[in-house]
Amino acid sequence: MRYKGLRRFTGLIQAYSNLHESVKGDLPGIELISRFIRMSEEKKYKTFRDFYPFYLTEHQNPVSRGLHFVGTGLIIGCLIAGIITGRWFWFIVIPVCGYGFAWFGHFFFEKNKPATFTYPLYSLGSDFVMFWHIITGQLPKKMQEAKKIIESGINVS
């Protein structure tokens, strides 16, 4: 039942978007809706396993990766501090620490759009996997593997 409603809603948005094409942007809010449609059509990764190589190729700049590492470390630190102290402040600053460092890296060093906008959960998980790969020294090998996978165009799973 719930999915029927979602399909109808998506159909209405698609119809509204098609209408936008014919009226050349004269409808209010159409740019936002068109962006929503493009974002949903962009999602080509259906599994985390397929997504992670793409994620790594979007993090070629070492400064950006370092900023992600610092941000993810701060997330872990804030979470631990929040649990130990019981102060909500630490939980509230978690998104600021994580996204702040990561987005700074994307906007100023990678010069690309953060994957968070299209794949929020896969991106969050990938931050922690990349953090682990940096700590364990596996990242250079994983970066090479990811580049080969993405260049070949073949999904992993």
Rosetta blueprint (number, residue, H / E / L):
1 M L
2 R H
3 Y H
4 K H
5 G H
6 L H
7 R H
8 R H
9 F H
10 T H
11 G H
12 L H
13 I H
14 Q H
15 A H
16 Y H
17 S H
18 N H
19 L H
20 H H
21 E H
22 S H
23 V H
24 K L
25 G L
26 D L
27 L L
28 P L
29 G L
30 I H
31 E H
32 L H
33 I H
34 S H
35 R H
36 F H
37 I H
38 R H
39 M H
40 S H
41 E H
42 E H
43 K L
44 K L
45 Y L
46 K L
47 T L
48 F H
49 R H
50 D H
51 F H
52 Y H
53 P H
54 F H
55 Y H
56 L H
57 T H
58 E L
59 H L
60 Q L
61 N L
62 P H
63 V H
64 S H
65 R H
66 G H
67 L H
68 H H
69 F H
70 V H
71 G H
72 T H
73 G H
74 L H
75 I H
76 I H
77 G H
78 C H
79 L H
80 I H
81 A H
82 G H
83 I H
84 I H
85 T H
86 G L
87 R L
88 W H
89 F H
90 W H
91 F H
92 I H
93 V L
94 I H
95 P H
96 V H
97 C H
98 G H
99 Y H
100 G H
101 F H
102 A H
103 W H
104 F H
105 G H
106 H H
107 F H
108 F H
109 F H
110 E H
111 K L
112 N L
113 K L
114 P L
115 A H
116 T H
117 F H
118 T L
119 Y L
120 P H
121 L H
122 Y H
123 S H
124 L H
125 G H
126 S H
127 D H
128 F H
129 V H
130 M H
131 F H
132 W H
133 H H
134 I H
135 I H
136 T L
137 G L
138 Q L
139 L H
140 P H
141 K H
142 K H
143 M H
144 Q H
145 E H
146 A H
147 K H
148 K H
149 I H
150 I H
151 E H
152 S H
153 G L
154 I L
155 N L
156 V L
157 S L
